[in-house]
Amino acid sequence: MFSADRNYLARGIINLPQVMVLRQVAGSGPCPMQSLARALAIKASTLTGIVDRLIKLGLLKRHTPPSDRRKVIAETTPKGRRILEHISAERKRRFAGMFRTISPSERGAYLAIIEKIAAGTTPPSAHGSP
């Protein structure tokens, strides 16, 4: 990994909303801006500003397909994918450090509590109820 790519988030080069957009595009692949705004539940004008900044950083690119000039497609660049990989690796490293002093049985108890909380916050339709 290039040292210039190291920890864009911690250094304040990108912010959490920008990371959310970058993750959404990376996860879904090239996608129309309109669909992206809907998926993230943000206004198209807000998304445009975020995407503009990510393009300036070289993390996203935007293009219009010749088959439908009304659409604008956003997609991650190789640099954008590297940045996301680094952010994810850094997050995993920090979590591993937080749990380093906790015994395996304590980790198991913690996981059981988190699973119980998650089950209680799952929407009823996910449990098979109408």
N, CA, C and O atoms as a Tinker XYZ file with bonds, in Angstrom:
   520  protein
     1  N      0.847000   -1.180000    0.000000    73     2
     2  CA     0.000000    0.000000    0.000000    64     1     3
     3  C      0.892000    1.243000    0.000000    63     2     4     5
     4  O      1.929000    1.270000    0.664000    81     3
     5  N      0.496000    2.241000   -0.726000    73     3     6
     6  CA     1.251000    3.478000   -0.769000    64     5     7
     7  C      1.093000    4.217000    0.550000    63     6     8     9
     8  O     -0.006000    4.270000    1.103000    81     7
     9  N      2.182000    4.788000    1.060000    73     7    10
    10  CA     2.100000    5.487000    2.341000    64     9    11
    11  C      1.173000    6.698000    2.245000    63    10    12    13
    12  O      0.582000    7.098000    3.247000    81    11
    13  N      1.037000    7.282000    1.061000    73    11    14
    14  CA     0.144000    8.433000    0.897000    64    13    15
    15  C     -1.317000    8.036000    1.087000    63    14    16    17
    16  O     -2.158000    8.886000    1.380000    81    15
    17  N     -1.624000    6.755000    0.923000    73    15    18
    18  CA    -2.999000    6.269000    1.088000    64    17    19
    19  C     -3.344000    5.981000    2.541000    63    18    20    21
    20  O     -4.508000    5.746000    2.864000    81    19
    21  N     -2.364000    5.996000    3.409000    73    19    22
    22  CA    -2.583000    5.568000    4.790000    64    21    23
    23  C     -3.552000    6.467000    5.530000    63    22    24    25
    24  O     -3.366000    7.679000    5.636000    81    23
    25  N     -4.565000    5.843000    6.023000    73    23    26
    26  CA    -5.539000    6.412000    6.932000    64    25    27
    27  C     -6.085000    7.786000    6.559000    63    26    28    29
    28  O     -5.928000    8.749000    7.310000    81    27
    29  N     -6.711000    7.869000    5.421000    73    27    30
    30  CA    -7.378000    9.099000    4.975000    64    29    31
    31  C     -8.409000    9.572000    5.986000    63    30    32    33
    32  O     -8.568000   10.774000    6.193000    81    31
    33  N     -9.110000    8.639000    6.615000    73    31    34
    34  CA   -10.165000    8.988000    7.560000    64    33    35
    35  C     -9.576000    9.613000    8.822000    63    34    36    37
    36  O    -10.038000   10.669000    9.256000    81    35
    37  N     -8.578000    8.988000    9.412000    73    35    38
    38  CA    -7.984000    9.505000   10.648000    64    37    39
    39  C     -7.304000   10.849000   10.432000    63    38    40    41
    40  O     -7.282000   11.688000   11.332000    81    39
    41  N     -6.756000   11.053000    9.255000    73    39    42
    42  CA    -6.089000   12.335000    8.975000    64    41    43
    43  C     -7.057000   13.419000    8.546000    63    42    44    45
    44  O     -6.645000   14.554000    8.307000    81    43
    45  N     -8.338000   13.092000    8.444000    73    43    46
    46  CA    -9.338000   14.095000    8.093000    64    45    47
    47  C     -9.397000   14.437000    6.620000    63    46    48    49
    48  O     -9.980000   15.454000    6.244000    81    47
    49  N     -8.804000   13.606000    5.779000    73    47    50
    50  CA    -8.843000   13.848000    4.339000    64    49    51
    51  C    -10.221000   13.520000    3.791000    63    50    52    53
    52  O    -10.724000   14.207000    2.901000    81    51
    53  N    -10.836000   12.458000    4.330000    73    51    54
    54  CA   -12.233000   12.157000    4.004000    64    53    55
    55  C    -13.008000   12.042000    5.312000    63    54    56    57
    56  O    -12.430000   11.781000    6.367000    81    55
    57  N    -14.328000   12.240000    5.231000    73    55    58
    58  CA   -15.150000   12.162000    6.436000    64    57    59
    59  C    -16.083000   10.951000    6.361000    63    58    60    61
    60  O    -16.119000   10.246000    5.352000    81    59
    61  N    -16.832000   10.721000    7.432000    73    59    62
    62  CA   -17.696000    9.534000    7.477000    64    61    63
    63  C    -18.748000    9.495000    6.374000    63    62    64    65
    64  O    -18.943000    8.433000    5.784000    81    63
    65  N    -19.442000   10.600000    6.060000    73    63    66
    66  CA   -20.391000   10.527000    4.941000    64    65    67
    67  C    -19.709000   10.138000    3.620000    63    66    68    69
    68  O    -20.290000    9.410000    2.815000    81    67
    69  N    -18.505000   10.613000    3.401000    73    67    70
    70  CA   -17.781000   10.252000    2.186000    64    69    71
    71  C    -17.416000    8.776000    2.192000    63    70    72    73
    72  O    -17.480000    8.115000    1.155000    81    71
    73  N    -17.033000    8.254000    3.356000    73    71    74
    74  CA   -16.729000    6.825000    3.460000    64    73    75
    75  C    -17.980000    6.007000    3.196000    63    74    76    77
    76  O    -17.911000    4.977000    2.527000    81    75
    77  N    -19.132000    6.450000    3.713000    73    75    78
    78  CA   -20.388000    5.744000    3.476000    64    77    79
    79  C    -20.709000    5.675000    1.989000    63    78    80    81
    80  O    -21.123000    4.629000    1.490000    81    79
    81  N    -20.519000    6.787000    1.278000    73    79    82
    82  CA   -20.771000    6.807000   -0.169000    64    81    83
    83  C    -19.787000    5.879000   -0.876000    63    82    84    85
    84  O    -20.180000    5.083000   -1.729000    81    83
    85  N    -18.529000    5.983000   -0.526000    73    83    86
    86  CA   -17.498000    5.150000   -1.151000    64    85    87
    87  C    -17.789000    3.667000   -0.923000    63    86    88    89
    88  O    -17.667000    2.864000   -1.848000    81    87
    89  N    -18.172000    3.297000    0.300000    73    87    90
    90  CA   -18.508000    1.894000    0.600000    64    89    91
    91  C    -19.722000    1.428000   -0.196000    63    90    92    93
    92  O    -19.740000    0.312000   -0.716000    81    91
    93  N    -20.729000    2.282000   -0.288000    73    91    94
    94  CA   -21.938000    1.904000   -1.018000    64    93    95
    95  C    -21.617000    1.642000   -2.491000    63    94    96    97
    96  O    -22.077000    0.654000   -3.065000    81    95
    97  N    -20.834000    2.522000   -3.092000    73    95    98
    98  CA   -20.480000    2.351000   -4.511000    64    97    99
    99  C    -19.597000    1.121000   -4.684000    63    98   100   101
   100  O    -19.789000    0.348000   -5.622000    81    99
   101  N    -18.637000    0.934000   -3.794000    73    99   102
   102  CA   -17.754000   -0.234000   -3.897000    64   101   103
   103  C    -18.548000   -1.524000   -3.735000    63   102   104   105
   104  O    -18.273000   -2.512000   -4.415000    81   103
   105  N    -19.520000   -1.521000   -2.849000    73   103   106
   106  CA   -20.317000   -2.715000   -2.594000    64   105   107
   107  C    -21.290000   -3.051000   -3.701000    63   106   108   109
   108  O    -21.551000   -4.223000   -3.969000    81   107
   109  N    -21.827000   -2.030000   -4.347000    73   107   110
   110  CA   -22.835000   -2.276000   -5.384000    64   109   111
   111  C    -22.241000   -2.280000   -6.782000    63   110   112   113
   112  O    -22.896000   -2.704000   -7.734000    81   111
   113  N    -21.021000   -1.817000   -6.914000    73   111   114
   114  CA   -20.421000   -1.676000   -8.236000    64   113   115
   115  C    -20.902000   -0.390000   -8.878000    63   114   116   117
   116  O    -21.618000    0.385000   -8.243000    81   115
   117  N    -20.524000   -0.148000  -10.122000    73   115   118
   118  CA   -20.961000    1.088000  -10.783000    64   117   119
   119  C    -22.476000    1.249000  -10.662000    63   118   120   121
   120  O    -23.234000    0.334000  -10.984000    81   119
   121  N    -22.904000    2.417000  -10.195000    73   119   122
   122  CA   -24.348000    2.601000   -9.998000    64   121   123
   123  C    -24.768000    4.027000  -10.346000    63   122   124   125
   124  O    -23.991000    4.973000  -10.217000    81   123
   125  N    -26.016000    4.155000  -10.789000    73   123   126
   126  CA   -26.538000    5.495000  -11.091000    64   125   127
   127  C    -26.587000    6.353000   -9.835000    63   126   128   129
   128  O    -26.896000    5.869000   -8.746000    81   127
   129  N    -26.283000    7.614000  -10.001000    73   127   130
   130  CA   -26.287000    8.554000   -8.879000    64   129   131
   131  C    -27.658000    8.591000   -8.212000    63   130   132   133
   132  O    -27.746000    8.667000   -6.986000    81   131
   133  N    -28.714000    8.537000   -8.995000    73   131   134
   134  CA   -30.069000    8.577000   -8.453000    64   133   135
   135  C    -30.321000    7.376000   -7.531000    63   134   136   137
   136  O    -30.900000    7.535000   -6.457000    81   135
   137  N    -29.898000    6.199000   -7.935000    73   135   138
   138  CA   -30.041000    4.993000   -7.113000    64   137   139
   139  C    -29.190000    5.094000   -5.856000    63   138   140   141
   140  O    -29.603000    4.665000   -4.779000    81   139
   141  N    -28.016000    5.657000   -5.999000    73   139   142
   142  CA   -27.108000    5.823000   -4.865000    64   141   143
   143  C    -27.717000    6.756000   -3.816000    63   142   144   145
   144  O    -27.671000    6.464000   -2.622000    81   143
   145  N    -28.280000    7.863000   -4.258000    73   143   146
   146  CA   -28.924000    8.802000   -3.333000    64   145   147
   147  C    -30.072000    8.116000   -2.604000    63   146   148   149
   148  O    -30.247000    8.298000   -1.399000    81   147
   149  N    -30.851000    7.332000   -3.334000    73   147   150
   150  CA   -31.978000    6.610000   -2.726000    64   149   151
   151  C    -31.476000    5.596000   -1.702000    63   150   152   153
   152  O    -32.023000    5.505000   -0.603000    81   151
   153  N    -30.446000    4.836000   -2.051000    73   151   154
   154  CA   -29.912000    3.805000   -1.158000    64   153   155
   155  C    -29.360000    4.403000    0.133000    63   154   156   157
   156  O    -29.442000    3.787000    1.196000    81   155
   157  N    -28.800000    5.599000    0.034000    73   155   158
   158  CA   -28.219000    6.255000    1.207000    64   157   159
   159  C    -29.200000    7.192000    1.908000    63   158   160   161
   160  O    -28.892000    7.764000    2.954000    81   159
   161  N    -30.379000    7.339000    1.320000    73   159   162
   162  CA   -31.431000    8.213000    1.874000    64   161   163
   163  C    -30.922000    9.649000    2.060000    63   162   164   165
   164  O    -31.122000   10.268000    3.105000    81   163
   165  N    -30.258000   10.158000    1.013000    73   163   166
   166  CA   -29.811000   11.551000    1.026000    64   165   167
   167  C    -30.268000   12.245000   -0.252000    63   166   168   169
   168  O    -30.577000   11.594000   -1.250000    81   167
   169  N    -30.305000   13.566000   -0.208000    73   167   170
   170  CA   -30.716000   14.341000   -1.376000    64   169   171
   171  C    -29.667000   14.227000   -2.474000    63   170   172   173
   172  O    -28.474000   14.086000   -2.205000    81   171
   173  N    -30.137000   14.290000   -3.717000    73   171   174
   174  CA   -29.226000   14.205000   -4.860000    64   173   175
   175  C    -28.183000   15.316000   -4.826000    63   174   176   177
   176  O    -27.025000   15.086000   -5.175000    81   175
   177  N    -28.580000   16.518000   -4.409000    73   175   178
   178  CA   -27.626000   17.632000   -4.354000    64   177   179
   179  C    -26.542000   17.387000   -3.306000    63   178   180   181
   180  O    -25.384000   17.748000   -3.513000    81   179
   181  N    -26.914000   16.777000   -2.188000    73   179   182
   182  CA   -25.929000   16.440000   -1.146000    64   181   183
   183  C    -24.965000   15.390000   -1.671000    63   182   184   185
   184  O    -23.753000   15.488000   -1.480000    81   183
   185  N    -25.522000   14.378000   -2.339000    73   183   186
   186  CA   -24.682000   13.325000   -2.900000    64   185   187
   187  C    -23.713000   13.889000   -3.930000    63   186   188   189
   188  O    -22.547000   13.497000   -3.964000    81   187
   189  N    -24.182000   14.798000   -4.761000    73   187   190
   190  CA   -23.319000   15.388000   -5.788000    64   189   191
   191  C    -22.105000   16.059000   -5.157000    63   190   192   193
   192  O    -20.987000   15.909000   -5.650000    81   191
   193  N    -22.314000   16.793000   -4.078000    73   191   194
   194  CA   -21.191000   17.444000   -3.390000    64   193   195
   195  C    -20.203000   16.439000   -2.832000    63   194   196   197
   196  O    -18.991000   16.623000   -2.943000    81   195
   197  N    -20.723000   15.372000   -2.230000    73   195   198
   198  CA   -19.849000   14.335000   -1.671000    64   197   199
   199  C    -19.066000   13.650000   -2.787000    63   198   200   201
   200  O    -17.858000   13.445000   -2.672000    81   199
   201  N    -19.754000   13.301000   -3.854000    73   199   202
   202  CA   -19.097000   12.625000   -4.981000    64   201   203
   203  C    -18.061000   13.545000   -5.628000    63   202   204   205
   204  O    -16.980000   13.086000   -5.997000    81   203
   205  N    -18.370000   14.824000   -5.770000    73   203   206
   206  CA   -17.392000   15.775000   -6.332000    64   205   207
   207  C    -16.088000   15.738000   -5.541000    63   206   208   209
   208  O    -15.002000   15.714000   -6.121000    81   207
   209  N    -16.202000   15.734000   -4.216000    73   207   210
   210  CA   -14.998000   15.723000   -3.370000    64   209   211
   211  C    -14.242000   14.401000   -3.528000    63   210   212   213
   212  O    -13.013000   14.394000   -3.592000    81   211
   213  N    -14.965000   13.295000   -3.590000    73   211   214
   214  CA   -14.314000   11.995000   -3.766000    64   213   215
   215  C    -13.634000   11.886000   -5.129000    63   214   216   217
   216  O    -12.597000   11.236000   -5.258000    81   215
   217  N    -14.212000   12.516000   -6.133000    73   215   218
   218  CA   -13.585000   12.539000   -7.463000    64   217   219
   219  C    -12.288000   13.347000   -7.412000    63   218   220   221
   220  O    -11.271000   12.927000   -7.963000    81   219
   221  N    -12.325000   14.496000   -6.754000    73   219   222
   222  CA   -11.103000   15.315000   -6.634000    64   221   223
   223  C     -9.982000   14.563000   -5.936000    63   222   224   225
   224  O     -8.806000   14.772000   -6.235000    81   223
   225  N    -10.349000   13.682000   -5.001000    73   223   226
   226  CA    -9.351000   12.882000   -4.290000    64   225   227
   227  C     -8.915000   11.652000   -5.093000    63   226   228   229
   228  O     -7.986000   10.947000   -4.698000    81   227
   229  N     -9.585000   11.399000   -6.214000    73   227   230
   230  CA    -9.244000   10.252000   -7.047000    64   229   231
   231  C     -9.812000    8.939000   -6.534000    63   230   232   233
   232  O     -9.328000    7.869000   -6.903000    81   231
   233  N    -10.848000    9.007000   -5.678000    73   231   234
   234  CA   -11.408000    7.806000   -5.076000    64   233   235
   235  C    -12.633000    7.274000   -5.818000    63   234   236   237
   236  O    -12.947000    6.087000   -5.735000    81   235
   237  N    -13.317000    8.149000   -6.537000    73   235   238
   238  CA   -14.466000    7.784000   -7.359000    64   237   239
   239  C    -14.293000    8.386000   -8.740000    63   238   240   241
   240  O    -13.526000    9.330000   -8.933000    81   239
   241  N    -15.017000    7.827000   -9.693000    73   239   242
   242  CA   -15.124000    8.466000  -11.002000    64   241   243
   243  C    -16.592000    8.458000  -11.385000    63   242   244   245
   244  O    -17.375000    7.651000  -10.883000    81   243
   245  N    -16.950000    9.353000  -12.267000    73   243   246
   246  CA   -18.342000    9.513000  -12.681000    64   245   247
   247  C    -18.354000    9.600000  -14.195000    63   246   248   249
   248  O    -17.497000   10.246000  -14.799000    81   247
   249  N    -19.340000    8.939000  -14.807000    73   247   250
   250  CA   -19.441000    9.007000  -16.264000    64   249   251
   251  C    -20.894000    8.849000  -16.686000    63   250   252   253
   252  O    -21.739000    8.408000  -15.908000    81   251
   253  N    -21.162000    9.211000  -17.915000    73   251   254
   254  CA   -22.493000    9.070000  -18.510000    64   253   255
   255  C    -22.409000    8.009000  -19.593000    63   254   256   257
   256  O    -21.625000    8.148000  -20.531000    81   255
   257  N    -23.206000    6.946000  -19.479000    73   255   258
   258  CA   -23.150000    5.906000  -20.512000    64   257   259
   259  C    -23.714000    6.419000  -21.835000    63   258   260   261
   260  O    -24.722000    7.126000  -21.836000    81   259
   261  N    -23.092000    6.080000  -22.949000    73   259   262
   262  CA   -23.580000    6.540000  -24.252000    64   261   263
   263  C    -25.001000    6.061000  -24.561000    63   262   264   265
   264  O    -25.725000    6.702000  -25.322000    81   263
   265  N    -25.394000    4.929000  -23.965000    73   263   266
   266  CA   -26.724000    4.375000  -24.235000    64   265   267
   267  C    -27.853000    5.171000  -23.579000    63   266   268   269
   268  O    -28.995000    5.111000  -24.034000    81   267
   269  N    -27.541000    5.918000  -22.511000    73   267   270
   270  CA   -28.568000    6.713000  -21.825000    64   269   271
   271  C    -27.898000    7.929000  -21.200000    63   270   272   273
   272  O    -27.416000    7.869000  -20.069000    81   271
   273  N    -27.872000    9.008000  -21.926000    73   271   274
   274  CA   -27.167000   10.220000  -21.494000    64   273   275
   275  C    -27.836000   10.902000  -20.309000    63   274   276   277
   276  O    -27.284000   11.847000  -19.746000    81   275
   277  N    -29.030000   10.428000  -19.923000    73   275   278
   278  CA   -29.698000   11.000000  -18.759000    64   277   279
   279  C    -29.122000   10.458000  -17.458000    63   278   280   281
   280  O    -29.246000   11.098000  -16.414000    81   279
   281  N    -28.495000    9.292000  -17.508000    73   279   282
   282  CA   -27.931000    8.660000  -16.319000    64   281   283
   283  C    -26.516000    9.155000  -16.060000    63   282   284   285
   284  O    -25.763000    9.458000  -16.986000    81   283
   285  N    -26.179000    9.227000  -14.798000    73   283   286
   286  CA   -24.811000    9.513000  -14.377000    64   285   287
   287  C    -24.408000    8.368000  -13.459000    63   286   288   289
   288  O    -25.075000    8.096000  -12.461000    81   287
   289  N    -23.318000    7.706000  -13.802000    73   287   290
   290  CA   -22.866000    6.514000  -13.088000    64   289   291
   291  C    -21.642000    6.853000  -12.237000    63   290   292   293
   292  O    -20.710000    7.507000  -12.704000    81   291
   293  N    -21.659000    6.400000  -10.981000    73   291   294
   294  CA   -20.508000    6.556000  -10.090000    64   293   295
   295  C    -19.862000    5.193000   -9.908000    63   294   296   297
   296  O    -20.552000    4.178000   -9.805000    81   295
   297  N    -18.535000    5.173000   -9.868000    73   295   298
   298  CA   -17.832000    3.928000   -9.571000    64   297   299
   299  C    -16.507000    4.215000   -8.882000    63   298   300   301
   300  O    -15.916000    5.281000   -9.050000    81   299
   301  N    -16.056000    3.241000   -8.105000    73   299   302
   302  CA   -14.813000    3.424000   -7.367000    64   301   303
   303  C    -13.619000    3.268000   -8.293000    63   302   304   305
   304  O    -13.680000    2.579000   -9.311000    81   303
   305  N    -12.554000    3.914000   -7.919000    73   303   306
   306  CA   -11.282000    3.781000   -8.614000    64   305   307
   307  C    -10.431000    2.772000   -7.842000    63   306   308   309
   308  O    -10.765000    2.433000   -6.706000    81   307
   309  N     -9.341000    2.290000   -8.434000    73   307   310
   310  CA    -8.447000    1.411000   -7.668000    64   309   311
   311  C     -7.965000    2.084000   -6.376000    63   310   312   313
   312  O     -7.864000    1.430000   -5.338000    81   311
   313  N     -7.671000    3.369000   -6.437000    73   311   314
   314  CA    -7.240000    4.092000   -5.241000    64   313   315
   315  C     -8.360000    4.099000   -4.201000    63   314   316   317
   316  O     -8.092000    3.929000   -3.011000    81   315
   317  N     -9.598000    4.292000   -4.624000    73   315   318
   318  CA   -10.737000    4.275000   -3.699000    64   317   319
   319  C    -10.878000    2.930000   -3.018000    63   318   320   321
   320  O    -11.152000    2.866000   -1.819000    81   319
   321  N    -10.694000    1.850000   -3.771000    73   319   322
   322  CA   -10.769000    0.505000   -3.188000    64   321   323
   323  C     -9.630000    0.284000   -2.186000    63   322   324   325
   324  O     -9.840000   -0.325000   -1.137000    81   323
   325  N     -8.433000    0.771000   -2.500000    73   323   326
   326  CA    -7.301000    0.649000   -1.562000    64   325   327
   327  C     -7.595000    1.387000   -0.260000    63   326   328   329
   328  O     -7.319000    0.878000    0.826000    81   327
   329  N     -8.157000    2.589000   -0.377000    73   327   330
   330  CA    -8.462000    3.382000    0.817000    64   329   331
   331  C     -9.479000    2.642000    1.680000    63   330   332   333
   332  O     -9.320000    2.577000    2.898000    81   331
   333  N    -10.520000    2.086000    1.067000    73   331   334
   334  CA   -11.523000    1.333000    1.837000    64   333   335
   335  C    -10.903000    0.114000    2.503000    63   334   336   337
   336  O    -11.215000   -0.186000    3.656000    81   335
   337  N    -10.035000   -0.587000    1.795000    73   335   338
   338  CA    -9.368000   -1.750000    2.373000    64   337   339
   339  C     -8.540000   -1.332000    3.583000    63   338   340   341
   340  O     -8.533000   -2.018000    4.605000    81   339
   341  N     -7.843000   -0.208000    3.463000    73   339   342
   342  CA    -7.023000    0.264000    4.578000    64   341   343
   343  C     -7.890000    0.661000    5.767000    63   342   344   345
   344  O     -7.572000    0.317000    6.905000    81   343
   345  N     -8.977000    1.380000    5.518000    73   343   346
   346  CA    -9.876000    1.795000    6.599000    64   345   347
   347  C    -10.427000    0.557000    7.309000    63   346   348   349
   348  O    -10.488000    0.521000    8.538000    81   347
   349  N    -10.824000   -0.447000    6.544000    73   347   350
   350  CA   -11.357000   -1.678000    7.121000    64   349   351
   351  C    -10.290000   -2.404000    7.946000    63   350   352   353
   352  O    -10.570000   -2.858000    9.055000    81   351
   353  N     -9.091000   -2.513000    7.418000    73   351   354
   354  CA    -8.005000   -3.183000    8.138000    64   353   355
   355  C     -7.671000   -2.437000    9.426000    63   354   356   357
   356  O     -7.433000   -3.056000   10.463000    81   355
   357  N     -7.655000   -1.115000    9.358000    73   355   358
   358  CA    -7.359000   -0.307000   10.547000    64   357   359
   359  C     -8.446000   -0.496000   11.606000    63   358   360   361
   360  O     -8.145000   -0.612000   12.794000    81   359
   361  N     -9.705000   -0.526000   11.177000    73   359   362
   362  CA   -10.814000   -0.723000   12.110000    64   361   363
   363  C    -10.699000   -2.100000   12.779000    63   362   364   365
   364  O    -10.888000   -2.220000   13.989000    81   363
   365  N    -10.388000   -3.136000   11.990000    73   363   366
   366  CA   -10.231000   -4.476000   12.557000    64   365   367
   367  C     -9.070000   -4.511000   13.548000    63   366   368   369
   368  O     -9.167000   -5.135000   14.605000    81   367
   369  N     -7.977000   -3.842000   13.202000    73   367   370
   370  CA    -6.810000   -3.811000   14.088000    64   369   371
   371  C     -7.161000   -3.144000   15.414000    63   370   372   373
   372  O     -6.772000   -3.626000   16.477000    81   371
   373  N     -7.894000   -2.040000   15.349000    73   371   374
   374  CA    -8.273000   -1.328000   16.577000    64   373   375
   375  C     -9.214000   -2.168000   17.444000    63   374   376   377
   376  O     -9.063000   -2.217000   18.665000    81   375
   377  N    -10.191000   -2.830000   16.801000    73   375   378
   378  CA   -11.092000   -3.683000   17.573000    64   377   379
   379  C    -10.336000   -4.839000   18.201000    63   378   380   381
   380  O    -10.587000   -5.179000   19.357000    81   379
   381  N     -9.420000   -5.448000   17.469000    73   379   382
   382  CA    -8.629000   -6.545000   18.017000    64   381   383
   383  C     -7.840000   -6.052000   19.231000    63   382   384   385
   384  O     -7.725000   -6.766000   20.228000    81   383
   385  N     -7.301000   -4.847000   19.152000    73   383   386
   386  CA    -6.569000   -4.272000   20.277000    64   385   387
   387  C     -7.453000   -4.043000   21.491000    63   386   388   389
   388  O     -7.027000   -4.237000   22.629000    81   387
   389  N     -8.687000   -3.628000   21.239000    73   387   390
   390  CA    -9.620000   -3.388000   22.341000    64   389   391
   391  C     -9.944000   -4.688000   23.069000    63   390   392   393
   392  O    -10.136000   -4.678000   24.285000    81   391
   393  N    -10.008000   -5.796000   22.354000    73   391   394
   394  CA   -10.390000   -7.068000   22.949000    64   393   395
   395  C     -9.195000   -7.920000   23.381000    63   394   396   397
   396  O     -9.374000   -9.040000   23.861000    81   395
   397  N     -8.003000   -7.408000   23.215000    73   395   398
   398  CA    -6.790000   -8.170000   23.528000    64   397   399
   399  C     -6.742000   -8.605000   24.992000    63   398   400   401
   400  O     -6.292000   -9.710000   25.294000    81   399
   401  N     -7.200000   -7.751000   25.898000    73   399   402
   402  CA    -7.110000   -8.059000   27.326000    64   401   403
   403  C     -8.326000   -8.809000   27.870000    63   402   404   405
   404  O     -8.388000   -9.110000   29.062000    81   403
   405  N     -9.277000   -9.106000   27.014000    73   403   406
   406  CA   -10.493000   -9.802000   27.436000    64   405   407
   407  C    -10.319000  -11.294000   27.176000    63   406   408   409
   408  O     -9.882000  -11.697000   26.098000    81   407
   409  N    -10.661000  -12.103000   28.163000    73   407   410
   410  CA   -10.502000  -13.557000   28.035000    64   409   411
   411  C    -11.499000  -14.111000   27.027000    63   410   412   413
   412  O    -12.500000  -13.462000   26.721000    81   411
   413  N    -11.230000  -15.319000   26.505000    73   411   414
   414  CA   -12.175000  -15.940000   25.573000    64   413   415
   415  C    -13.583000  -16.084000   26.167000    63   414   416   417
   416  O    -14.568000  -15.884000   25.456000    81   415
   417  N    -13.694000  -16.423000   27.438000    73   415   418
   418  CA   -15.032000  -16.569000   28.034000    64   417   419
   419  C    -15.734000  -15.215000   28.135000    63   418   420   421
   420  O    -16.948000  -15.132000   27.951000    81   419
   421  N    -14.979000  -14.156000   28.425000    73   419   422
   422  CA   -15.571000  -12.806000   28.460000    64   421   423
   423  C    -16.014000  -12.382000   27.060000    63   422   424   425
   424  O    -17.059000  -11.751000   26.901000    81   423
   425  N    -15.218000  -12.729000   26.048000    73   423   426
   426  CA   -15.610000  -12.425000   24.667000    64   425   427
   427  C    -16.895000  -13.144000   24.297000    63   426   428   429
   428  O    -17.768000  -12.575000   23.641000    81   427
   429  N    -17.010000  -14.395000   24.718000    73   427   430
   430  CA   -18.225000  -15.164000   24.455000    64   429   431
   431  C    -19.440000  -14.537000   25.117000    63   430   432   433
   432  O    -20.511000  -14.467000   24.515000    81   431
   433  N    -19.281000  -14.083000   26.353000    73   431   434
   434  CA   -20.385000  -13.429000   27.062000    64   433   435
   435  C    -20.760000  -12.127000   26.363000    63   434   436   437
   436  O    -21.942000  -11.820000   26.208000    81   435
   437  N    -19.763000  -11.369000   25.947000    73   435   438
   438  CA   -20.013000  -10.105000   25.240000    64   437   439
   439  C    -20.775000  -10.374000   23.945000    63   438   440   441
   440  O    -21.745000   -9.684000   23.633000    81   439
   441  N    -20.333000  -11.372000   23.201000    73   439   442
   442  CA   -20.991000  -11.707000   21.940000    64   441   443
   443  C    -22.445000  -12.131000   22.173000    63   442   444   445
   444  O    -23.335000  -11.747000   21.415000    81   443
   445  N    -22.680000  -12.916000   23.214000    73   443   446
   446  CA   -24.047000  -13.347000   23.520000    64   445   447
   447  C    -24.943000  -12.146000   23.824000    63   446   448   449
   448  O    -26.097000  -12.111000   23.397000    81   447
   449  N    -24.425000  -11.176000   24.551000    73   447   450
   450  CA   -25.200000   -9.961000   24.871000    64   449   451
   451  C    -25.496000   -9.177000   23.600000    63   450   452   453
   452  O    -26.628000   -8.743000   23.390000    81   451
   453  N    -24.494000   -8.993000   22.755000    73   451   454
   454  CA   -24.686000   -8.245000   21.499000    64   453   455
   455  C    -25.707000   -8.947000   20.611000    63   454   456   457
   456  O    -26.568000   -8.294000   20.022000    81   455
   457  N    -25.617000  -10.272000   20.510000    73   455   458
   458  CA   -26.578000  -11.021000   19.695000    64   457   459
   459  C    -27.998000  -10.874000   20.242000    63   458   460   461
   460  O    -28.952000  -10.766000   19.471000    81   459
   461  N    -28.141000  -10.871000   21.561000    73   459   462
   462  CA   -29.457000  -10.715000   22.183000    64   461   463
   463  C    -30.017000   -9.328000   21.891000    63   462   464   465
   464  O    -31.200000   -9.187000   21.580000    81   463
   465  N    -29.173000   -8.305000   21.988000    73   463   466
   466  CA   -29.602000   -6.936000   21.683000    64   465   467
   467  C    -29.994000   -6.836000   20.215000    63   466   468   469
   468  O    -31.033000   -6.262000   19.886000    81   467
   469  N    -29.169000   -7.392000   19.331000    73   467   470
   470  CA   -29.454000   -7.337000   17.894000    64   469   471
   471  C    -30.770000   -8.043000   17.570000    63   470   472   473
   472  O    -31.545000   -7.556000   16.747000    81   471
   473  N    -31.025000   -9.168000   18.200000    73   471   474
   474  CA   -32.273000   -9.897000   17.953000    64   473   475
   475  C    -33.474000   -9.075000   18.408000    63   474   476   477
   476  O    -34.541000   -9.139000   17.797000    81   475
   477  N    -33.303000   -8.311000   19.469000    73   475   478
   478  CA   -34.389000   -7.482000   19.978000    64   477   479
   479  C    -34.651000   -6.240000   19.153000    63   478   480   481
   480  O    -35.720000   -5.639000   19.263000    81   479
   481  N    -33.690000   -5.845000   18.326000    73   479   482
   482  CA   -33.857000   -4.655000   17.499000    64   481   483
   483  C    -34.159000   -4.986000   16.051000    63   482   484   485
   484  O    -34.309000   -4.085000   15.225000    81   483
   485  N    -34.250000   -6.275000   15.733000    73   483   486
   486  CA   -34.559000   -6.678000   14.364000    64   485   487
   487  C    -36.026000   -6.378000   14.070000    63   486   488   489
   488  O    -36.892000   -6.691000   14.888000    81   487
   489  N    -36.321000   -5.779000   12.920000    73   487   490
   490  CA   -37.711000   -5.485000   12.571000    64   489   491
   491  C    -38.550000   -6.754000   12.582000    63   490   492   493
   492  O    -38.045000   -7.823000   12.236000    81   491
   493  N    -39.823000   -6.663000   12.972000    73   491   494
   494  CA   -40.683000   -7.848000   13.029000    64   493   495
   495  C    -40.728000   -8.641000   11.737000    63   494   496   497
   496  O    -40.802000   -9.868000   11.787000    81   495
   497  N    -40.686000   -7.991000   10.579000    73   495   498
   498  CA   -40.764000   -8.713000    9.309000    64   497   499
   499  C    -39.579000   -9.646000    9.112000    63   498   500   501
   500  O    -39.694000  -10.643000    8.399000    81   499
   501  N    -38.451000   -9.343000    9.728000    73   499   502
   502  CA   -37.271000  -10.199000    9.613000    64   501   503
   503  C    -37.437000  -11.485000   10.424000    63   502   504   505
   504  O    -36.769000  -12.483000   10.152000    81   503
   505  N    -38.328000  -11.463000   11.422000    73   503   506
   506  CA   -38.600000  -12.648000   12.220000    64   505   507
   507  C    -39.671000  -13.530000   11.601000    63   506   508   509
   508  O    -39.999000  -14.588000   12.140000    81   507
   509  N    -40.218000  -13.097000   10.465000    73   507   510
   510  CA   -41.264000  -13.856000    9.811000    64   509   511
   511  C    -42.648000  -13.392000   10.198000    63   510   512   513
   512  O    -43.635000  -13.956000    9.724000    81   511
   513  N    -42.754000  -12.380000   11.047000    73   511   514
   514  CA   -44.061000  -11.834000   11.429000    64   513   515
   515  C    -44.469000  -10.757000   10.448000    63   514   516   517
   516  O    -43.604000  -10.071000    9.903000    81   515
   517  N    -45.761000  -10.586000   10.206000    73   515   518
   518  CA   -46.207000   -9.539000    9.281000    64   517   519
   519  C    -46.017000   -8.164000    9.833000    63   518   520
   520  O    -46.346000   -7.182000    9.168000    81   519
